[in-house]
């Protein structure tokens, strides 16, 4: 609901400021109100350089980790030669300085039970060969295999993997760097849970001379739809060796995107995937690297497309993959199976012109024909509204349902409507929505028909073509908030996320499709949440049932922001807001404390733009 974003701020304001804020809201409108509050809460962006220095492991912490590692009998067994992690590195014509710095980053690990497996595909390079020989003499955990010829990145990496003896294998490029606490962070989680099969971490880029860290990639926990949009996992990726061997390692036909294909096949086999939200991998940028010049490996993007297609085929899902203009990013279109009936539910109170605009938009713009529209009448008072209903009911696809309650309760109104809906799929729609995308229902249906998906949400714009909704992040502003609020329609946001299909913890019910089966299993809307957070709560309960909530940016709508309900401008309404905030805090306290798994704990909860959370105090 549109009110969700107001509530989060009202709780933080003193009584005088609440009244002042409500007057501002009434005069200037919700969007301007939210933008003003956002600016006042956090006026400046946090620069990454100082943030990284503040959050990296300090020498005293690394020393503590070394002592702790030696005390963990699960790993050491009392023997310093025990090997938990094998780091596989294919080496080919690596500049000597880069090679030494990469090796030293492994030797600096605070967790000592590792081995470094180096497959050298150019043993004729005497400088490199001598460096490798020296390190082998200095540290018995470093092993080298000289290959007879360069067989390409996949086969060279497979040669390094074949040397591995550790329980887990990690992938490190020959010119990149690990943070000194990278392996410790994984070992610490294994100490608590030995059932983990896959790890991946956050990463950043670093200049050639290592003087500057930049472009942090702060990732969500495992996110299937985001992975099908982009290889967001990338580095640092570590997998149980048994899985890597079972899937057959890397495949040469995917060279250029061999890691993307490998990650897909590993995660398909994994029972438990753990994301570590720390910057533990540094991708060195220089003229030959794809980090600096992605156009230098255009062939890689075609290989990435085939990697996604392979994942879809192995998953038994029909999908059409296409390349986006942004290198390394993809769209997947899921075609509709059959012609299922879609029930569109629209609560309404008066606002004849708004409703008619919405209905005409749906009927005249939409290409999907097998639908019914249920207008749920809620205590309208104007005669012109009922005259409008009589006119609309002449269309056999439209039914007017009269909600028997005497007060506004969004949850109860929609639950009442669902009881009379005939469709296999439910499409909740506000009466102030205008359709932009003609095949919007097909787009949502294709996703919602996927076995793992329970809910699909849309991309909504204000009339001035700025984003109103691009997914919901739990914790923003206190309970939940919309991602990329106010971002210009032409922009795609942090790592293009505003324009990528991905899984979220929640989406807005202003335009939301849901399997009727999933709605029933989740128990419908919570009627104690009369106005606020009811969509968020329903999405979270749907996720608890094992379904995905998918944000589809290819479904675009204008949203004119809940005109029919009026402002939250009375003591009674403010009291209700407070009660609904407390209800959500109580029901979802664990999630609010742990953080949204589809977000990242290093990102701010004060803004909607994926900017960094403030530095430690």
DARAQUI-V751240 format. One record per backbone hydrogen bond with DSSP energy under -0.5 kcal/mol. CO is the residue of the C=O (numbers start at 1). NH is the residue of the N-H. E is the energy in kcal/mol with one decimal. If there is no record, write none. Layout:
{{CO:NH:E} {CO:NH:E}}
This chain:
{{1:4:-1.3} {2:5:-0.9} {3:6:-1.0} {3:7:-1.9} {4:8:-1.1} {5:9:-0.5} {6:9:-1.1} {6:10:-1.9} {7:11:-1.7} {9:12:-1.1} {9:13:-0.7} {10:13:-1.1} {14:18:-2.3} {15:19:-2.0} {16:20:-2.2} {17:21:-3.1} {18:22:-2.6} {19:23:-2.0} {20:24:-2.1} {21:25:-2.7} {22:26:-2.7} {23:27:-2.0} {24:28:-2.9} {25:29:-2.2} {29:33:-1.8} {30:34:-2.5} {31:35:-2.4} {32:36:-2.3} {33:37:-2.2} {34:38:-2.6} {35:39:-2.3} {36:40:-1.8} {37:41:-2.1} {38:42:-1.8} {45:47:-0.6} {47:51:-1.3} {48:52:-3.4} {49:53:-2.0} {50:54:-2.0} {51:55:-1.9} {52:56:-1.8} {58:61:-0.5} {58:62:-2.4} {59:63:-2.1} {60:64:-1.8} {61:65:-2.1} {62:66:-2.1} {63:67:-2.0} {64:68:-2.4} {65:69:-2.7} {66:70:-1.7} {67:71:-1.0} {68:72:-0.8} {69:72:-0.8} {71:73:-1.1} {72:75:-1.1} {72:76:-2.3} {73:77:-1.0} {76:79:-2.7} {79:82:-1.6} {82:84:-0.5} {84:168:-2.4} {85:87:-0.5} {85:115:-2.0} {86:88:-0.7} {86:170:-2.9} {87:89:-0.5} {87:117:-3.1} {88:172:-1.8} {89:91:-0.5} {89:119:-2.2} {91:121:-3.0} {95:99:-2.5} {96:100:-2.5} {97:101:-2.2} {98:102:-2.2} {99:103:-2.4} {100:104:-2.7} {101:105:-1.6} {102:106:-1.2} {103:106:-0.5} {103:107:-2.4} {104:108:-1.5} {106:109:-1.8} {110:112:-0.6} {112:114:-1.7} {113:84:-2.3} {113:85:-1.6} {115:87:-3.0} {115:117:-0.6} {116:118:-0.7} {116:143:-2.9} {117:89:-2.8} {117:119:-0.6} {118:120:-0.7} {118:145:-2.7} {119:91:-3.0} {119:121:-0.7} {120:147:-2.9} {122:125:-1.9} {124:126:-1.3} {125:129:-2.6} {126:130:-2.7} {127:131:-1.9} {128:132:-2.5} {129:133:-2.5} {130:134:-2.3} {131:135:-2.2} {132:136:-2.1} {133:137:-1.8} {134:138:-2.0} {135:139:-2.2} {139:142:-2.1} {141:116:-2.5} {141:143:-0.6} {143:118:-2.7} {145:120:-2.4} {145:147:-0.6} {147:123:-0.6} {149:151:-0.8} {152:156:-2.6} {153:157:-2.2} {154:158:-2.4} {155:159:-1.8} {156:160:-1.5} {157:161:-2.6} {158:162:-2.3} {159:163:-0.6} {160:163:-0.8} {161:164:-1.5} {167:241:-2.8} {168:86:-3.0} {169:239:-2.6} {170:88:-3.0} {170:172:-0.5} {173:176:-1.6} {177:282:-3.0} {179:182:-1.9} {180:110:-2.8} {181:185:-2.3} {182:186:-1.1} {183:187:-2.7} {184:188:-2.9} {185:189:-1.0} {186:190:-2.3} {187:191:-2.3} {188:192:-0.7} {189:193:-2.0} {193:196:-0.9} {197:240:-2.4} {198:274:-2.9} {199:238:-2.4} {200:276:-2.9} {202:280:-1.8} {202:281:-0.6} {203:217:-3.6} {204:283:-2.8} {205:214:-2.7} {206:285:-2.7} {207:210:-2.2} {212:207:-2.1} {214:205:-2.8} {216:218:-0.7} {217:203:-1.6} {217:219:-0.7} {223:227:-2.4} {224:228:-1.7} {226:229:-0.9} {226:230:-1.6} {229:330:-2.7} {230:232:-2.6} {236:201:-0.9} {237:171:-1.9} {238:199:-3.0} {239:169:-2.9} {240:243:-1.0} {240:244:-1.8} {241:245:-2.5} {242:246:-2.0} {243:247:-2.3} {244:249:-2.0} {245:248:-0.8} {250:252:-0.5} {251:254:-2.2} {252:255:-2.1} {254:257:-2.8} {257:261:-2.1} {258:262:-2.1} {259:263:-2.9} {260:264:-2.2} {261:265:-2.2} {262:266:-2.4} {263:267:-2.7} {264:268:-1.9} {265:269:-1.0} {266:269:-0.6} {266:270:-1.3} {272:197:-2.5} {272:198:-1.7} {274:200:-1.6} {275:277:-0.7} {276:202:-1.0} {276:278:-2.4} {278:202:-1.6} {278:280:-1.1} {280:179:-2.2} {281:204:-2.0} {281:283:-0.5} {282:177:-2.1} {282:284:-0.8} {283:206:-2.0} {284:286:-0.6} {286:289:-1.9} {289:292:-0.8} {289:293:-2.0} {293:296:-1.9} {294:297:-1.7} {295:298:-0.9} {297:300:-1.7} {297:301:-0.6} {298:301:-1.2} {298:302:-0.9} {299:303:-1.9} {300:304:-2.3} {301:305:-1.8} {302:306:-1.8} {303:307:-1.8} {304:308:-2.1} {305:309:-2.2} {306:310:-2.1} {307:311:-1.9} {308:312:-2.5} {309:313:-2.3} {310:314:-2.5} {311:315:-1.7} {312:316:-0.5} {312:317:-2.6} {313:316:-1.1} {319:321:-0.6} {320:333:-2.7} {322:331:-2.5} {325:327:-0.6} {326:329:-1.8} {328:231:-0.5} {329:324:-2.2} {331:322:-2.6} {332:334:-0.5} {333:320:-2.9} {333:335:-0.7} {336:338:-0.6} {341:343:-0.5} {341:424:-1.2} {341:425:-1.3} {342:344:-0.6} {342:372:-2.3} {343:345:-0.6} {343:427:-3.3} {344:346:-0.5} {344:374:-3.5} {345:429:-2.6} {346:376:-2.1} {348:378:-2.5} {351:355:-2.5} {352:356:-2.9} {353:357:-2.2} {354:358:-1.9} {355:359:-2.9} {356:360:-2.7} {357:361:-1.9} {358:362:-2.4} {359:363:-2.8} {360:364:-2.9} {361:365:-1.7} {362:366:-1.5} {369:371:-1.9} {370:342:-1.7} {372:344:-3.4} {372:374:-0.6} {373:375:-0.7} {373:399:-2.8} {374:346:-2.9} {374:376:-0.7} {375:377:-1.0} {375:401:-3.0} {376:348:-2.4} {377:403:-2.6} {382:385:-1.1} {382:386:-1.0} {383:387:-2.1} {384:388:-2.0} {385:389:-2.1} {386:390:-2.2} {387:391:-1.7} {388:392:-2.5} {389:393:-2.5} {391:394:-1.2} {392:395:-2.1} {394:396:-0.6} {395:398:-2.3} {397:373:-3.2} {399:375:-2.7} {399:401:-0.6} {401:377:-2.9} {401:403:-0.8} {409:413:-2.8} {410:414:-2.1} {411:415:-2.5} {412:416:-2.4} {413:417:-1.9} {414:418:-2.7} {415:419:-1.5} {416:420:-0.6} {417:420:-1.3} {418:421:-1.2} {424:516:-2.3} {425:343:-2.8} {426:428:-0.5} {426:514:-2.9} {427:345:-2.4} {428:512:-2.3} {430:433:-0.9} {432:560:-2.7} {434:558:-2.6} {436:438:-0.6} {437:440:-1.6} {438:367:-2.1} {439:443:-2.6} {440:444:-2.2} {441:445:-3.0} {442:446:-2.8} {443:447:-1.3} {444:448:-2.9} {445:449:-2.4} {447:450:-1.4} {450:453:-1.6} {452:548:-2.4} {454:515:-1.9} {455:550:-2.8} {456:513:-2.6} {457:552:-2.3} {458:460:-0.6} {459:557:-1.9} {460:468:-3.1} {460:469:-1.8} {461:559:-3.1} {462:465:-1.9} {465:489:-2.6} {466:462:-3.1} {467:486:-3.5} {469:460:-2.1} {471:470:-0.8} {471:483:-2.8} {472:474:-0.5} {472:505:-0.6} {472:506:-0.8} {473:476:-1.0} {473:481:-1.9} {474:596:-0.6} {475:478:-2.0} {476:479:-0.8} {479:475:-3.0} {481:473:-3.2} {482:485:-0.8} {484:487:-2.1} {487:467:-3.1} {488:491:-1.9} {492:498:-2.3} {492:499:-0.6} {493:496:-2.1} {494:497:-2.1} {496:499:-1.7} {497:500:-0.9} {502:551:-3.0} {506:472:-2.2} {508:511:-0.9} {509:512:-0.5} {510:430:-2.4} {511:458:-0.9} {512:428:-2.9} {513:456:-2.6} {514:426:-3.1} {515:519:-2.3} {516:520:-2.2} {517:521:-2.3} {518:522:-2.2} {519:523:-0.9} {519:524:-2.1} {520:523:-0.6} {525:527:-0.7} {526:529:-1.6} {528:530:-1.0} {529:411:-0.5} {530:410:-2.8} {533:537:-3.0} {534:538:-2.0} {535:539:-2.4} {536:540:-2.5} {537:541:-2.2} {538:542:-2.0} {539:543:-2.4} {540:544:-2.0} {541:545:-1.1} {542:547:-1.8} {543:546:-1.9} {548:454:-2.6} {548:455:-1.7} {548:550:-0.6} {549:504:-2.4} {550:457:-3.0} {550:552:-0.6} {551:502:-1.3} {551:553:-0.7} {552:555:-1.4} {554:556:-0.8} {555:459:-3.2} {556:436:-1.8} {556:437:-1.5} {557:461:-2.6} {558:434:-2.4} {562:565:-1.0} {562:566:-0.6} {567:569:-1.6} {570:574:-2.3} {571:575:-2.4} {572:576:-2.1} {573:577:-2.5} {574:578:-2.3} {575:579:-2.1} {576:580:-2.4} {577:581:-2.3} {578:582:-2.3} {579:583:-2.2} {580:584:-2.1} {581:585:-2.6} {582:586:-2.3} {583:587:-2.7} {584:588:-2.7} {586:589:-0.8} {588:592:-2.6} {589:593:-2.0} {590:594:-2.8} {591:595:-2.8} {596:599:-1.7} {597:221:-3.3} {600:603:-2.3} {602:613:-2.8} {605:477:-2.8} {608:484:-3.9} {611:604:-2.9}}
